[in-house]
Amino acid sequence: MVFRLETTEVGQEIANKYLQKGLEQGLERGLVRSMTLLLKARHGDFDGVEELAAALVADDYEANLAKVVNGAALEDLRRS
């Protein structure tokens, strides 16, 4: 007899938990990637662009996205 964890209620709860976690991580990566591309388009490629993008996404993605789109100076974005 083969025991299949995924067919149990506990197994399904575990799977759903990690599915949700994976979806959230994927979304976060996508937001950071889009912010990175936008920063590069506005300010060129510079050292620390990925780190700045990640910080801007973690802080307030929508507000910081608007700042970048509206042409905020790189120095101002680094202070955000």
All heavy atoms as a GROMACS GRO file, in nm:
protein
  618
    1MET      N    1   0.084  -0.117   0.000
    1MET     CA    2   0.000   0.000   0.000
    1MET      C    3   0.089   0.124   0.000
    1MET      O    4   0.183   0.136   0.077
    1MET     CB    5  -0.088  -0.002   0.124
    1MET     CG    6  -0.183   0.113   0.130
    1MET     SD    7  -0.300   0.083   0.264
    1MET     CE    8  -0.343   0.247   0.303
    2VAL      N    9   0.056   0.217  -0.085
    2VAL     CA   10   0.133   0.341  -0.099
    2VAL      C   11   0.059   0.453  -0.028
    2VAL      O   12  -0.061   0.473  -0.048
    2VAL     CB   13   0.152   0.377  -0.248
    2VAL    CG1   14   0.222   0.508  -0.263
    2VAL    CG2   15   0.227   0.265  -0.318
    3PHE      N   16   0.132   0.522   0.057
    3PHE     CA   17   0.074   0.637   0.127
    3PHE      C   18   0.102   0.762   0.044
    3PHE      O   19   0.215   0.792   0.011
    3PHE     CB   20   0.136   0.650   0.266
    3PHE     CG   21   0.088   0.772   0.341
    3PHE    CD1   22  -0.041   0.775   0.392
    3PHE    CD2   23   0.170   0.882   0.358
    3PHE    CE1   24  -0.086   0.887   0.461
    3PHE    CE2   25   0.126   0.993   0.426
    3PHE     CZ   26  -0.003   0.996   0.478
    4ARG      N   27  -0.002   0.836   0.012
    4ARG     CA   28   0.013   0.957  -0.067
    4ARG      C   29  -0.030   1.077   0.017
    4ARG      O   30  -0.149   1.102   0.036
    4ARG     CB   31  -0.068   0.946  -0.194
    4ARG     CG   32  -0.021   0.831  -0.284
    4ARG     CD   33  -0.103   0.821  -0.410
    4ARG     NE   34  -0.109   0.947  -0.480
    4ARG     CZ   35  -0.043   0.975  -0.593
    4ARG    NH1   36   0.034   0.883  -0.647
    4ARG    NH2   37  -0.056   1.091  -0.650
    5LEU      N   38   0.069   1.149   0.066
    5LEU     CA   39   0.044   1.264   0.152
    5LEU      C   40  -0.046   1.367   0.085
    5LEU      O   41  -0.134   1.426   0.150
    5LEU     CB   42   0.177   1.329   0.192
    5LEU     CG   43   0.170   1.450   0.285
    5LEU    CD1   44   0.104   1.412   0.418
    5LEU    CD2   45   0.308   1.508   0.308
    6GLU      N   46  -0.029   1.387  -0.046
    6GLU     CA   47  -0.107   1.490  -0.115
    6GLU      C   48  -0.257   1.460  -0.119
    6GLU      O   49  -0.338   1.547  -0.150
    6GLU     CB   50  -0.053   1.515  -0.256
    6GLU     CG   51  -0.072   1.400  -0.354
    6GLU     CD   52   0.043   1.300  -0.354
    6GLU    OE1   53   0.129   1.305  -0.265
    6GLU    OE2   54   0.045   1.215  -0.443
    7THR      N   55  -0.295   1.337  -0.088
    7THR     CA   56  -0.438   1.303  -0.087
    7THR      C   57  -0.503   1.325   0.049
    7THR      O   58  -0.624   1.313   0.062
    7THR     CB   59  -0.459   1.157  -0.130
    7THR    OG1   60  -0.396   1.071  -0.034
    7THR    CG2   61  -0.405   1.131  -0.269
    8THR      N   62  -0.422   1.363   0.148
    8THR     CA   63  -0.477   1.387   0.282
    8THR      C   64  -0.505   1.536   0.301
    8THR      O   65  -0.452   1.622   0.230
    8THR     CB   66  -0.378   1.341   0.391
    8THR    OG1   67  -0.263   1.425   0.388
    8THR    CG2   68  -0.338   1.196   0.373
    9GLU      N   69  -0.587   1.566   0.399
    9GLU     CA   70  -0.618   1.705   0.429
    9GLU      C   71  -0.491   1.781   0.471
    9GLU      O   72  -0.467   1.893   0.426
    9GLU     CB   73  -0.724   1.712   0.540
    9GLU     CG   74  -0.772   1.854   0.567
    9GLU     CD   75  -0.884   1.858   0.670
    9GLU    OE1   76  -0.956   1.758   0.687
    9GLU    OE2   77  -0.897   1.964   0.732
   10VAL      N   78  -0.412   1.718   0.555
   10VAL     CA   79  -0.287   1.781   0.599
   10VAL      C   80  -0.194   1.803   0.480
   10VAL      O   81  -0.132   1.908   0.466
   10VAL     CB   82  -0.217   1.696   0.708
   10VAL    CG1   83  -0.079   1.747   0.739
   10VAL    CG2   84  -0.302   1.691   0.834
   11GLY      N   85  -0.185   1.705   0.394
   11GLY     CA   86  -0.100   1.717   0.275
   11GLY      C   87  -0.146   1.830   0.186
   11GLY      O   88  -0.064   1.906   0.132
   12GLN      N   89  -0.274   1.846   0.170
   12GLN     CA   90  -0.327   1.955   0.088
   12GLN      C   91  -0.301   2.090   0.153
   12GLN      O   92  -0.270   2.188   0.084
   12GLN     CB   93  -0.475   1.933   0.062
   12GLN     CG   94  -0.501   1.816  -0.032
   12GLN     CD   95  -0.649   1.784  -0.046
   12GLN    OE1   96  -0.734   1.844   0.017
   12GLN    NE2   97  -0.678   1.686  -0.130
   13GLU      N   98  -0.312   2.098   0.285
   13GLU     CA   99  -0.282   2.223   0.355
   13GLU      C  100  -0.135   2.262   0.338
   13GLU      O  101  -0.104   2.379   0.314
   13GLU     CB  102  -0.315   2.210   0.505
   13GLU     CG  103  -0.463   2.207   0.533
   13GLU     CD  104  -0.495   2.184   0.681
   13GLU    OE1  105  -0.404   2.199   0.766
   13GLU    OE2  106  -0.610   2.149   0.710
   14ILE      N  107  -0.047   2.164   0.349
   14ILE     CA  108   0.096   2.189   0.329
   14ILE      C  109   0.121   2.237   0.186
   14ILE      O  110   0.192   2.336   0.164
   14ILE     CB  111   0.179   2.063   0.360
   14ILE    CG1  112   0.172   2.032   0.509
   14ILE    CG2  113   0.324   2.080   0.315
   14ILE    CD1  114   0.227   1.895   0.546
   15ALA      N  115   0.063   2.170   0.090
   15ALA     CA  116   0.082   2.207  -0.050
   15ALA      C  117   0.030   2.347  -0.076
   15ALA      O  118   0.097   2.427  -0.143
   15ALA     CB  119   0.011   2.106  -0.140
   16ASN      N  120  -0.085   2.381  -0.023
   16ASN     CA  121  -0.142   2.515  -0.043
   16ASN      C  122  -0.056   2.623   0.021
   16ASN      O  123  -0.038   2.730  -0.035
   16ASN     CB  124  -0.285   2.522   0.009
   16ASN     CG  125  -0.382   2.448  -0.078
   16ASN    OD1  126  -0.359   2.430  -0.198
   16ASN    ND2  127  -0.491   2.402  -0.021
   17LYS      N  128  -0.003   2.592   0.140
   17LYS     CA  129   0.084   2.687   0.208
   17LYS      C  130   0.206   2.720   0.123
   17LYS      O  131   0.242   2.837   0.104
   17LYS     CB  132   0.127   2.630   0.343
   17LYS     CG  133   0.228   2.714   0.417
   17LYS     CD  134   0.272   2.646   0.546
   17LYS     CE  135   0.386   2.721   0.612
   17LYS     NZ  136   0.436   2.650   0.729
   18TYR      N  137   0.271   2.617   0.071
   18TYR     CA  138   0.392   2.640  -0.007
   18TYR      C  139   0.362   2.692  -0.146
   18TYR      O  140   0.442   2.765  -0.204
   18TYR     CB  141   0.480   2.515  -0.007
   18TYR     CG  142   0.547   2.500   0.126
   18TYR    CD1  143   0.497   2.414   0.223
   18TYR    CD2  144   0.658   2.577   0.158
   18TYR    CE1  145   0.556   2.405   0.349
   18TYR    CE2  146   0.717   2.570   0.283
   18TYR     CZ  147   0.666   2.483   0.378
   18TYR     OH  148   0.725   2.475   0.501
   19LEU      N  149   0.248   2.661  -0.200
   19LEU     CA  150   0.206   2.719  -0.327
   19LEU      C  151   0.189   2.869  -0.310
   19LEU      O  152   0.239   2.949  -0.391
   19LEU     CB  153   0.076   2.656  -0.376
   19LEU     CG  154   0.015   2.720  -0.500
   19LEU    CD1  155   0.109   2.708  -0.620
   19LEU    CD2  156  -0.120   2.657  -0.531
   20GLN      N  157   0.121   2.911  -0.205
   20GLN     CA  158   0.100   3.053  -0.178
   20GLN      C  159   0.233   3.124  -0.157
   20GLN      O  160   0.256   3.232  -0.209
   20GLN     CB  161   0.009   3.071  -0.056
   20GLN     CG  162  -0.026   3.216  -0.027
   20GLN     CD  163  -0.104   3.281  -0.139
   20GLN    OE1  164  -0.187   3.220  -0.205
   20GLN    NE2  165  -0.077   3.407  -0.163
   21LYS      N  166   0.322   3.062  -0.081
   21LYS     CA  167   0.454   3.121  -0.056
   21LYS      C  168   0.530   3.137  -0.187
   21LYS      O  169   0.593   3.240  -0.211
   21LYS     CB  170   0.532   3.033   0.041
   21LYS     CG  171   0.666   3.092   0.083
   21LYS     CD  172   0.738   3.001   0.179
   21LYS     CE  173   0.709   3.049   0.319
   21LYS     NZ  174   0.790   2.978   0.419
   22GLY      N  175   0.523   3.038  -0.272
   22GLY     CA  176   0.590   3.044  -0.402
   22GLY      C  177   0.533   3.152  -0.491
   22GLY      O  178   0.606   3.223  -0.560
   23LEU      N  179   0.402   3.166  -0.490
   23LEU     CA  180   0.337   3.271  -0.570
   23LEU      C  181   0.380   3.410  -0.521
   23LEU      O  182   0.408   3.499  -0.601
   23LEU     CB  183   0.185   3.257  -0.564
   23LEU     CG  184   0.127   3.136  -0.634
   23LEU    CD1  185  -0.022   3.122  -0.604
   23LEU    CD2  186   0.151   3.143  -0.784
   24GLU      N  187   0.386   3.428  -0.391
   24GLU     CA  188   0.427   3.557  -0.334
   24GLU      C  189   0.572   3.588  -0.371
   24GLU      O  190   0.604   3.702  -0.406
   24GLU     CB  191   0.409   3.556  -0.182
   24GLU     CG  192   0.263   3.558  -0.140
   24GLU     CD  193   0.242   3.531   0.009
   24GLU    OE1  194   0.343   3.520   0.083
   24GLU    OE2  195   0.126   3.522   0.049
   25GLN      N  196   0.658   3.488  -0.364
   25GLN     CA  197   0.799   3.509  -0.400
   25GLN      C  198   0.812   3.542  -0.548
   25GLN      O  199   0.893   3.627  -0.586
   25GLN     CB  200   0.882   3.386  -0.364
   25GLN     CG  201   0.901   3.368  -0.216
   25GLN     CD  202   0.969   3.236  -0.181
   25GLN    OE1  203   0.986   3.148  -0.264
   25GLN    NE2  204   1.009   3.223  -0.055
   26GLY      N  205   0.735   3.475  -0.630
   26GLY     CA  206   0.739   3.502  -0.774
   26GLY      C  207   0.691   3.643  -0.806
   26GLY      O  208   0.750   3.712  -0.890
   27LEU      N  209   0.586   3.686  -0.739
   27LEU     CA  210   0.536   3.822  -0.758
   27LEU      C  211   0.641   3.923  -0.716
   27LEU      O  212   0.669   4.020  -0.788
   27LEU     CB  213   0.407   3.843  -0.679
   27LEU     CG  214   0.350   3.985  -0.681
   27LEU    CD1  215   0.317   4.029  -0.823
   27LEU    CD2  216   0.227   3.994  -0.592
   28GLU      N  217   0.703   3.901  -0.601
   28GLU     CA  218   0.808   3.991  -0.551
   28GLU      C  219   0.922   4.000  -0.652
   28GLU      O  220   0.970   4.110  -0.683
   28GLU     CB  221   0.859   3.940  -0.416
   28GLU     CG  222   0.967   4.024  -0.356
   28GLU     CD  223   0.916   4.145  -0.280
   28GLU    OE1  224   0.795   4.156  -0.258
   28GLU    OE2  225   0.998   4.230  -0.245
   29ARG      N  226   0.966   3.888  -0.704
   29ARG     CA  227   1.074   3.888  -0.803
   29ARG      C  228   1.035   3.965  -0.928
   29ARG      O  229   1.115   4.039  -0.986
   29ARG     CB  230   1.114   3.746  -0.841
   29ARG     CG  231   1.192   3.676  -0.735
   29ARG     CD  232   1.242   3.540  -0.783
   29ARG     NE  233   1.279   3.459  -0.671
   29ARG     CZ  234   1.247   3.333  -0.656
   29ARG    NH1  235   1.179   3.269  -0.748
   29ARG    NH2  236   1.285   3.267  -0.549
   30GLY      N  237   0.910   3.948  -0.970
   30GLY     CA  238   0.863   4.020  -1.089
   30GLY      C  239   0.858   4.170  -1.066
   30GLY      O  240   0.894   4.248  -1.156
   31LEU      N  241   0.814   4.212  -0.948
   31LEU     CA  242   0.811   4.355  -0.917
   31LEU      C  243   0.952   4.413  -0.912
   31LEU      O  244   0.977   4.523  -0.964
   31LEU     CB  245   0.739   4.379  -0.784
   31LEU     CG  246   0.590   4.346  -0.781
   31LEU    CD1  247   0.534   4.365  -0.641
   31LEU    CD2  248   0.512   4.428  -0.882
   32VAL      N  249   1.044   4.340  -0.852
   32VAL     CA  250   1.183   4.386  -0.846
   32VAL      C  251   1.242   4.393  -0.986
   32VAL      O  252   1.311   4.490  -1.022
   32VAL     CB  253   1.269   4.297  -0.753
   32VAL    CG1  254   1.417   4.331  -0.765
   32VAL    CG2  255   1.222   4.310  -0.609
   33ARG      N  256   1.213   4.294  -1.068
   33ARG     CA  257   1.265   4.293  -1.206
   33ARG      C  258   1.210   4.412  -1.284
   33ARG      O  259   1.285   4.480  -1.355
   33ARG     CB  260   1.228   4.161  -1.274
   33ARG     CG  261   1.276   4.151  -1.416
   33ARG     CD  262   1.427   4.138  -1.422
   33ARG     NE  263   1.468   4.129  -1.561
   33ARG     CZ  264   1.572   4.191  -1.611
   33ARG    NH1  265   1.650   4.263  -1.535
   33ARG    NH2  266   1.602   4.179  -1.738
   34SER      N  267   1.081   4.440  -1.273
   34SER     CA  268   1.024   4.552  -1.347
   34SER      C  269   1.079   4.685  -1.296
   34SER      O  270   1.108   4.775  -1.375
   34SER     CB  271   0.871   4.550  -1.342
   34SER     OG  272   0.824   4.571  -1.210
   35MET      N  273   1.098   4.699  -1.164
   35MET     CA  274   1.156   4.821  -1.109
   35MET      C  275   1.301   4.836  -1.157
   35MET      O  276   1.344   4.947  -1.191
   35MET     CB  277   1.149   4.820  -0.956
   35MET     CG  278   1.195   4.947  -0.891
   35MET     SD  279   1.088   5.091  -0.917
   35MET     CE  280   0.959   5.055  -0.798
   36THR      N  281   1.375   4.727  -1.162
   36THR     CA  282   1.513   4.730  -1.211
   36THR      C  283   1.518   4.778  -1.355
   36THR      O  284   1.598   4.866  -1.389
   36THR     CB  285   1.578   4.590  -1.200
   36THR    OG1  286   1.578   4.551  -1.062
   36THR    CG2  287   1.720   4.590  -1.254
   37LEU      N  288   1.432   4.725  -1.439
   37LEU     CA  289   1.429   4.765  -1.580
   37LEU      C  290   1.393   4.912  -1.595
   37LEU      O  291   1.451   4.983  -1.677
   37LEU     CB  292   1.332   4.677  -1.658
   37LEU     CG  293   1.373   4.531  -1.673
   37LEU    CD1  294   1.260   4.449  -1.734
   37LEU    CD2  295   1.499   4.520  -1.757
   38LEU      N  296   1.298   4.958  -1.516
   38LEU     CA  297   1.257   5.098  -1.523
   38LEU      C  298   1.370   5.190  -1.474
   38LEU      O  299   1.398   5.294  -1.536
   38LEU     CB  300   1.131   5.120  -1.440
   38LEU     CG  301   1.069   5.258  -1.449
   38LEU    CD1  302   1.037   5.297  -1.593
   38LEU    CD2  303   0.943   5.264  -1.365
   39LEU      N  304   1.437   5.152  -1.365
   39LEU     CA  305   1.549   5.232  -1.317
   39LEU      C  306   1.660   5.239  -1.422
   39LEU      O  307   1.718   5.347  -1.445
   39LEU     CB  308   1.605   5.172  -1.187
   39LEU     CG  309   1.523   5.196  -1.062
   39LEU    CD1  310   1.572   5.108  -0.949
   39LEU    CD2  311   1.527   5.344  -1.021
   40LYS      N  312   1.688   5.127  -1.488
   40LYS     CA  313   1.791   5.126  -1.592
   40LYS      C  314   1.750   5.212  -1.711
   40LYS      O  315   1.834   5.282  -1.769
   40LYS     CB  316   1.819   4.983  -1.639
   40LYS     CG  317   1.898   4.902  -1.540
   40LYS     CD  318   1.924   4.761  -1.594
   40LYS     CE  319   2.008   4.680  -1.499
   40LYS     NZ  320   2.036   4.546  -1.554
   41ALA      N  321   1.624   5.210  -1.747
   41ALA     CA  322   1.576   5.292  -1.858
   41ALA      C  323   1.588   5.441  -1.826
   41ALA      O  324   1.620   5.521  -1.913
   41ALA     CB  325   1.431   5.255  -1.891
   42ARG      N  326   1.562   5.477  -1.700
   42ARG     CA  327   1.565   5.617  -1.659
   42ARG      C  328   1.705   5.667  -1.626
   42ARG      O  329   1.738   5.782  -1.653
   42ARG     CB  330   1.477   5.639  -1.536
   42ARG     CG  331   1.331   5.641  -1.563
   42ARG     CD  332   1.297   5.772  -1.628
   42ARG     NE  333   1.152   5.781  -1.643
   42ARG     CZ  334   1.092   5.885  -1.693
   42ARG    NH1  335   1.162   5.990  -1.730
   42ARG    NH2  336   0.964   5.886  -1.706
   43HIS      N  337   1.787   5.582  -1.564
   43HIS     CA  338   1.914   5.627  -1.509
   43HIS      C  339   2.035   5.550  -1.562
   43HIS      O  340   2.147   5.573  -1.514
   43HIS     CB  341   1.911   5.616  -1.356
   43HIS     CG  342   1.803   5.698  -1.294
   43HIS    ND1  343   1.812   5.836  -1.282
   43HIS    CD2  344   1.682   5.664  -1.243
   43HIS    CE1  345   1.700   5.882  -1.224
   43HIS    NE2  346   1.621   5.780  -1.201
   44GLY      N  347   2.013   5.459  -1.656
   44GLY     CA  348   2.123   5.378  -1.707
   44GLY      C  349   2.158   5.268  -1.608
   44GLY      O  350   2.102   5.260  -1.500
   45ASP      N  351   2.250   5.184  -1.650
   45ASP     CA  352   2.294   5.074  -1.563
   45ASP      C  353   2.395   5.129  -1.463
   45ASP      O  354   2.490   5.197  -1.501
   45ASP     CB  355   2.356   4.963  -1.648
   45ASP     CG  356   2.367   4.832  -1.575
   45ASP    OD1  357   2.322   4.823  -1.459
   45ASP    OD2  358   2.423   4.737  -1.633
   46PHE      N  359   2.374   5.105  -1.337
   46PHE     CA  360   2.465   5.156  -1.235
   46PHE      C  361   2.482   5.051  -1.126
   46PHE      O  362   2.398   4.962  -1.110
   46PHE     CB  363   2.414   5.288  -1.176
   46PHE     CG  364   2.275   5.281  -1.118
   46PHE    CD1  365   2.255   5.249  -0.984
   46PHE    CD2  366   2.164   5.306  -1.197
   46PHE    CE1  367   2.127   5.243  -0.930
   46PHE    CE2  368   2.035   5.300  -1.144
   46PHE     CZ  369   2.017   5.269  -1.011
   47ASP      N  370   2.591   5.061  -1.053
   47ASP     CA  371   2.617   4.967  -0.944
   47ASP      C  372   2.507   4.977  -0.839
   47ASP      O  373   2.469   5.087  -0.798
   47ASP     CB  374   2.752   4.998  -0.876
   47ASP     CG  375   2.870   4.959  -0.963
   47ASP    OD1  376   2.853   4.873  -1.052
   47ASP    OD2  377   2.979   5.015  -0.941
   48GLY      N  378   2.455   4.863  -0.799
   48GLY     CA  379   2.352   4.858  -0.696
   48GLY      C  380   2.210   4.877  -0.746
   48GLY      O  381   2.119   4.893  -0.666
   49VAL      N  382   2.190   4.871  -0.877
   49VAL     CA  383   2.054   4.894  -0.931
   49VAL      C  384   1.956   4.790  -0.879
   49VAL      O  385   1.843   4.824  -0.842
   49VAL     CB  386   2.055   4.902  -1.085
   49VAL    CG1  387   2.093   4.771  -1.149
   49VAL    CG2  388   1.919   4.949  -1.137
   50GLU      N  389   1.997   4.663  -0.872
   50GLU     CA  390   1.906   4.559  -0.824
   50GLU      C  391   1.872   4.578  -0.677
   50GLU      O  392   1.758   4.558  -0.636
   50GLU     CB  393   1.964   4.419  -0.848
   50GLU     CG  394   1.968   4.377  -0.994
   50GLU     CD  395   2.098   4.419  -1.064
   50GLU    OE1  396   2.189   4.473  -0.996
   50GLU    OE2  397   2.108   4.399  -1.186
   51GLU      N  398   1.972   4.617  -0.599
   51GLU     CA  399   1.949   4.639  -0.456
   51GLU      C  400   1.855   4.757  -0.432
   51GLU      O  401   1.767   4.753  -0.348
   51GLU     CB  402   2.082   4.662  -0.382
   51GLU     CG  403   2.169   4.538  -0.375
   51GLU     CD  404   2.251   4.513  -0.502
   51GLU    OE1  405   2.250   4.597  -0.596
   51GLU    OE2  406   2.315   4.407  -0.509
   52LEU      N  407   1.876   4.865  -0.510
   52LEU     CA  408   1.787   4.980  -0.498
   52LEU      C  409   1.646   4.942  -0.540
   52LEU      O  410   1.549   4.978  -0.472
   52LEU     CB  411   1.837   5.097  -0.583
   52LEU     CG  412   1.748   5.221  -0.584
   52LEU    CD1  413   1.727   5.276  -0.443
   52LEU    CD2  414   1.807   5.328  -0.677
   53ALA      N  415   1.633   4.868  -0.647
   53ALA     CA  416   1.501   4.824  -0.693
   53ALA      C  417   1.431   4.742  -0.585
   53ALA      O  418   1.312   4.764  -0.557
   53ALA     CB  419   1.513   4.744  -0.822
   54ALA      N  420   1.503   4.650  -0.524
   54ALA     CA  421   1.445   4.566  -0.419
   54ALA      C  422   1.401   4.652  -0.300
   54ALA      O  423   1.293   4.630  -0.243
   54ALA     CB  424   1.545   4.460  -0.374
   55ALA      N  425   1.482   4.751  -0.265
   55ALA     CA  426   1.446   4.838  -0.152
   55ALA      C  427   1.323   4.922  -0.184
   55ALA      O  428   1.235   4.940  -0.099
   55ALA     CB  429   1.564   4.929  -0.117
   56LEU      N  430   1.315   4.972  -0.306
   56LEU     CA  431   1.199   5.053  -0.346
   56LEU      C  432   1.071   4.970  -0.348
   56LEU      O  433   0.964   5.017  -0.308
   56LEU     CB  434   1.224   5.118  -0.483
   56LEU     CG  435   1.334   5.224  -0.488
   56LEU    CD1  436   1.360   5.265  -0.632
   56LEU    CD2  437   1.298   5.343  -0.401
   57VAL      N  438   1.082   4.846  -0.394
   57VAL     CA  439   0.966   4.757  -0.397
   57VAL      C  440   0.922   4.723  -0.255
   57VAL      O  441   0.803   4.727  -0.223
   57VAL     CB  442   0.997   4.628  -0.477
   57VAL    CG1  443   0.891   4.522  -0.456
   57VAL    CG2  444   1.011   4.661  -0.626
   58ALA      N  445   1.017   4.693  -0.168
   58ALA     CA  446   0.985   4.655  -0.031
   58ALA      C  447   0.925   4.772   0.046
   58ALA      O  448   0.838   4.753   0.131
   58ALA     CB  449   1.110   4.604   0.040
   59ASP      N  450   0.970   4.894   0.016
   59ASP     CA  451   0.922   5.012   0.088
   59ASP      C  452   0.778   5.044   0.050
   59ASP      O  453   0.689   5.037   0.134
   59ASP     CB  454   1.015   5.130   0.059
   59ASP     CG  455   0.968   5.259   0.126
   59ASP    OD1  456   0.936   5.253   0.246
   59ASP    OD2  457   0.962   5.362   0.057
   60ASP      N  458   0.755   5.084  -0.073
   60ASP     CA  459   0.620   5.118  -0.121
   60ASP      C  460   0.624   5.114  -0.272
   60ASP      O  461   0.653   5.215  -0.337
   60ASP     CB  462   0.580   5.257  -0.070
   60ASP     CG  463   0.436   5.293  -0.105
   60ASP    OD1  464   0.376   5.230  -0.196
   60ASP    OD2  465   0.382   5.386  -0.042
   61TYR      N  466   0.595   5.000  -0.328
   61TYR     CA  467   0.610   4.978  -0.472
   61TYR      C  468   0.538   5.083  -0.555
   61TYR      O  469   0.598   5.145  -0.643
   61TYR     CB  470   0.561   4.837  -0.510
   61TYR     CG  471   0.561   4.813  -0.659
   61TYR    CD1  472   0.680   4.791  -0.725
   61TYR    CD2  473   0.444   4.816  -0.732
   61TYR    CE1  474   0.684   4.770  -0.862
   61TYR    CE2  475   0.446   4.796  -0.870
   61TYR     CZ  476   0.565   4.773  -0.934
   61TYR     OH  477   0.568   4.754  -1.070
   62GLU      N  478   0.411   5.106  -0.529
   62GLU     CA  479   0.333   5.197  -0.613
   62GLU      C  480   0.383   5.341  -0.605
   62GLU      O  481   0.397   5.408  -0.707
   62GLU     CB  482   0.185   5.189  -0.577
   62GLU     CG  483   0.122   5.057  -0.619
   62GLU     CD  484  -0.027   5.050  -0.587
   62GLU    OE1  485  -0.090   5.155  -0.566
   62GLU    OE2  486  -0.080   4.938  -0.585
   63ALA      N  487   0.410   5.388  -0.485
   63ALA     CA  488   0.459   5.525  -0.470
   63ALA      C  489   0.596   5.542  -0.535
   63ALA      O  490   0.621   5.642  -0.604
   63ALA     CB  491   0.466   5.562  -0.322
   64ASN      N  492   0.684   5.445  -0.516
   64ASN     CA  493   0.817   5.455  -0.574
   64ASN      C  494   0.816   5.436  -0.724
   64ASN      O  495   0.895   5.498  -0.795
   64ASN     CB  496   0.912   5.358  -0.506
   64ASN     CG  497   0.947   5.404  -0.366
   64ASN    OD1  498   0.969   5.522  -0.343
   64ASN    ND2  499   0.950   5.312  -0.272
   65LEU      N  500   0.726   5.355  -0.774
   65LEU     CA  501   0.710   5.340  -0.919
   65LEU      C  502   0.670   5.474  -0.979
   65LEU      O  503   0.726   5.517  -1.081
   65LEU     CB  504   0.604   5.233  -0.950
   65LEU     CG  505   0.579   5.205  -1.097
   65LEU    CD1  506   0.702   5.142  -1.161
   65LEU    CD2  507   0.459   5.114  -1.113
   66ALA      N  508   0.577   5.543  -0.916
   66ALA     CA  509   0.534   5.675  -0.964
   66ALA      C  510   0.651   5.773  -0.962
   66ALA      O  511   0.667   5.853  -1.056
   66ALA     CB  512   0.419   5.726  -0.880
   67LYS      N  513   0.733   5.769  -0.858
   67LYS     CA  514   0.849   5.858  -0.849
   67LYS      C  515   0.944   5.834  -0.967
   67LYS      O  516   0.992   5.930  -1.029
   67LYS     CB  517   0.925   5.836  -0.719
   67LYS     CG  518   0.854   5.888  -0.597
   67LYS     CD  519   0.937   5.857  -0.472
   67LYS     CE  520   0.863   5.893  -0.346
   67LYS     NZ  521   0.941   5.857  -0.225
   68VAL      N  522   0.973   5.708  -0.996
   68VAL     CA  523   1.065   5.675  -1.104
   68VAL      C  524   1.006   5.719  -1.238
   68VAL      O  525   1.074   5.784  -1.319
   68VAL     CB  526   1.099   5.525  -1.107
   68VAL    CG1  527   1.185   5.490  -1.228
   68VAL    CG2  528   1.170   5.484  -0.978
   69VAL      N  529   0.879   5.688  -1.260
   69VAL     CA  530   0.813   5.726  -1.386
   69VAL      C  531   0.811   5.877  -1.403
   69VAL      O  532   0.829   5.928  -1.514
   69VAL     CB  533   0.669   5.668  -1.391
   69VAL    CG1  534   0.588   5.729  -1.504
   69VAL    CG2  535   0.674   5.516  -1.404
   70ASN      N  536   0.793   5.950  -1.294
   70ASN     CA  537   0.786   6.096  -1.301
   70ASN      C  538   0.923   6.162  -1.301
   70ASN      O  539   0.932   6.285  -1.293
   70ASN     CB  540   0.700   6.150  -1.187
   70ASN     CG  541   0.554   6.115  -1.208
   70ASN    OD1  542   0.504   6.120  -1.319
   70ASN    ND2  543   0.486   6.079  -1.100
   71GLY      N  544   1.030   6.082  -1.307
   71GLY     CA  545   1.164   6.136  -1.326
   71GLY      C  546   1.237   6.177  -1.201
   71GLY      O  547   1.325   6.264  -1.205
   72ALA      N  548   1.209   6.114  -1.088
   72ALA     CA  549   1.279   6.146  -0.963
   72ALA      C  550   1.430   6.124  -0.982
   72ALA      O  551   1.472   6.030  -1.049
   72ALA     CB  552   1.227   6.061  -0.849
   73ALA      N  553   1.507   6.210  -0.920
   73ALA     CA  554   1.653   6.197  -0.925
   73ALA      C  555   1.695   6.070  -0.852
   73ALA      O  556   1.633   6.029  -0.752
   73ALA     CB  557   1.718   6.319  -0.861
   74LEU      N  558   1.803   6.012  -0.896
   74LEU     CA  559   1.855   5.890  -0.836
   74LEU      C  560   1.888   5.911  -0.689
   74LEU      O  561   1.860   5.824  -0.605
   74LEU     CB  562   1.978   5.844  -0.914
   74LEU     CG  563   2.027   5.704  -0.894
   74LEU    CD1  564   1.916   5.601  -0.915
   74LEU    CD2  565   2.143   5.675  -0.988
   75GLU      N  566   1.941   6.025  -0.654
   75GLU     CA  567   1.974   6.056  -0.516
   75GLU      C  568   1.847   6.054  -0.429
   75GLU      O  569   1.849   6.007  -0.315
   75GLU     CB  570   2.042   6.192  -0.505
   75GLU     CG  571   2.177   6.198  -0.574
   75GLU     CD  572   2.166   6.212  -0.726
   75GLU    OE1  573   2.067   6.270  -0.776
   75GLU    OE2  574   2.256   6.161  -0.795
   76ASP      N  575   1.738   6.108  -0.482
   76ASP     CA  576   1.611   6.109  -0.407
   76ASP      C  577   1.557   5.968  -0.390
   76ASP      O  578   1.503   5.934  -0.284
   76ASP     CB  579   1.507   6.196  -0.477
   76ASP     CG  580   1.545   6.343  -0.477
   76ASP    OD1  581   1.620   6.386  -0.386
   76ASP    OD2  582   1.499   6.416  -0.568
   77LEU      N  583   1.572   5.886  -0.492
   77LEU     CA  584   1.524   5.749  -0.483
   77LEU      C  585   1.605   5.670  -0.381
   77LEU      O  586   1.550   5.586  -0.309
   77LEU     CB  587   1.532   5.681  -0.620
   77LEU     CG  588   1.439   5.738  -0.727
   77LEU    CD1  589   1.474   5.682  -0.863
   77LEU    CD2  590   1.294   5.712  -0.692
   78ARG      N  591   1.732   5.697  -0.374
   78ARG     CA  592   1.817   5.627  -0.277
   78ARG      C  593   1.781   5.664  -0.135
   78ARG      O  594   1.801   5.587  -0.043
   78ARG     CB  595   1.964   5.656  -0.305
   78ARG     CG  596   2.015   5.584  -0.428
   78ARG     CD  597   2.162   5.607  -0.447
   78ARG     NE  598   2.213   5.518  -0.551
   78ARG     CZ  599   2.297   5.557  -0.645
   78ARG    NH1  600   2.341   5.682  -0.649
   78ARG    NH2  601   2.339   5.471  -0.735
   79ARG      N  602   1.726   5.782  -0.114
   79ARG     CA  603   1.684   5.825   0.020
   79ARG      C  604   1.545   5.774   0.057
   79ARG      O  605   1.506   5.786   0.171
   79ARG     CB  606   1.684   5.978   0.028
   79ARG     CG  607   1.823   6.034   0.045
   79ARG     CD  608   1.818   6.182   0.058
   79ARG     NE  609   1.861   6.235  -0.072
   79ARG     CZ  610   1.831   6.351  -0.120
   79ARG    NH1  611   1.757   6.434  -0.055
   79ARG    NH2  612   1.877   6.389  -0.238
   80SER      N  613   1.472   5.722  -0.038
   80SER     CA  614   1.334   5.674  -0.013
   80SER      C  615   1.331   5.558   0.081
   80SER      O  616   1.420   5.482   0.095
   80SER     CB  617   1.267   5.634  -0.144
   80SER     OG  618   1.242   5.747  -0.223
   0.00000   0.00000   0.00000
